[in-house]
Each structure stands twice: as structure tokens, then as C-alpha cells.
Amino acid sequence: MSEAQSNSRQIILDRLKGCIVDAPELPTIDPARVIQFEDRLQQFQDTLASVGGEAHLVNTPSEIREKLQTIEVFQSARRIASTVPDAVTPTVDLATIDDPHALSTLDWTIVRGEFGVAENGAIWIDGKTLPHRVMIFIAQYLAIVISRSDLLNNMHEAYARIGTPDPGFGVFVSGPSKTADIEQSLVLGAHGCRKLQVFLLP
């Protein structure tokens, strides 16, 4: 780049920096006008099922293990990462893993979610609870544990619950991985977990 081009570029950038655009204020959301559900639990279960996930009502962590033991692909699982040891004892010690690539052969990941959203069956996972963020994406199968008392109606309530997020990582998860890019044919587990199991404690 010549000196003249460099100077012209800088002039343009300086003008852009000095141009102040008045942005419209964000609208005030009227809670009475956004979707609400009489039975958030049932709506969450129905919505989750519609996107390919499965919900299970359990009363204790031990029931989670019992439910999983009825699933054939869990019975044969060898590499299990779990941040819910009172429900499922991990076979992979996440504390000893420095390279996330070592998790590429995970069969199952079991983690806790902060809350669920009845509107779309999504679950918010705080990255601070994950030793490795990739563990929820790379495993063949994923199970998330949340409380039935932490079900919200809609995404407006969800973002209000999150508030101003701290620097780091967080993600909404809804159903298993899916794509319909090729011939509009829906494929589950294309680039993530093949199946999502959600366990709802009291």
C-alpha cells in the first residue's frame, strides 16, 4: 500500500469514528403481551419432544442413573463425562485432561442446566460449570439435569434471568444436533449429540 493510499484510508476511518449515529432506544417489553403458559412443565416437555429431545420426571439423582440404565446406548457406554456425580459416576476424569481433543471419543456427557424455557424447549448451560465447553458438543449422547422449579415461559424471561452475562461462555441447548441442508431431509446428530435426554428434578 502506497503512502497516499494509507493516508486516504486513515482519513476515511477517522471520519467514520467521528460520525455519531443516534440509535433508537430498545422497546420496552410488556410482560402481559408475551407468551405465557398455564402449565410450563407440560409445555416444556411437549416442545422438547417436538425438537427430538426426551424429558424424564425424576425425584432423586439416583433415579437418573436408573433411567439411563434402561437406554441401550448407555448400557454399552465406556467413556462418560459427568459433572453430576451424585447421579452418574464419570469414567473420564476431566480434571486430568488438558487437551480437549482427548474428549473426541466421549460416549456420554451428563451436565447441569441452569434453567429451561417452555417456549422452545431450550436449556441454558453456564460455561463456568463445564471443565471443557466442548464436552457438550462432542459426545455422542447428552443428558442435562435441571429443576422443574427453574422452568421459564419465554426467552424474554430467560434473558432477564441471565442479566448482563459475565465474560466467558454460555449456551442454550434445545434437542439433539440436527440439519436439513441436503434435500430438505432432516438428519439428527449430524454435527453434535445424537440424542438429548433431560432429567427434571423437583
C-alpha positions, 0 to 999 in steps of 0.5 A: 500500500502506497503512502497516499493510499494509507493516508486516504484510508486513515482519513476515511476511518477517522471520519467514520469514528467521528460520525455519531449515529443516534440509535433508537432506544430498545422497546420496552417489553410488556410482560402481559403481551408475551407468551405465557403458559398455564402449565410450563412443565407440560409445555416444556416437555411437549416442545422438547419432544417436538425438537427430538429431545426426551424429558424424564420426571425424576425425584432423586439423582439416583433415579437418573442413573436408573433411567439411563440404565434402561437406554441401550446406548448407555448400557454399552457406554465406556467413556462418560463425562459427568459433572453430576456425580451424585447421579452418574459416576464419570469414567473420564476424569476431566480434571486430568485432561488438558487437551480437549481433543482427548474428549473426541471419543466421549460416549456420554456427557451428563451436565447441569442446566441452569434453567429451561424455557417452555417456549422452545424447549431450550436449556441454558448451560453456564460455561463456568460449570463445564471443565471443557465447553466442548464436552457438550458438543462432542459426545455422542449422547447428552443428558442435562439435569435441571429443576422443574422449579427453574422452568421459564415461559419465554426467552424474554424471561430467560434473558432477564434471568441471565442479566448482563452475562459475565465474560466467558461462555454460555449456551442454550441447548434445545434437542439433539444436533440436527440439519436439513441442508441436503434435500430438505431431509432432516438428519439428527446428530449430524454435527453434535449429540445424537440424542438429548435426554433431560432429567427434571428434578423437583 
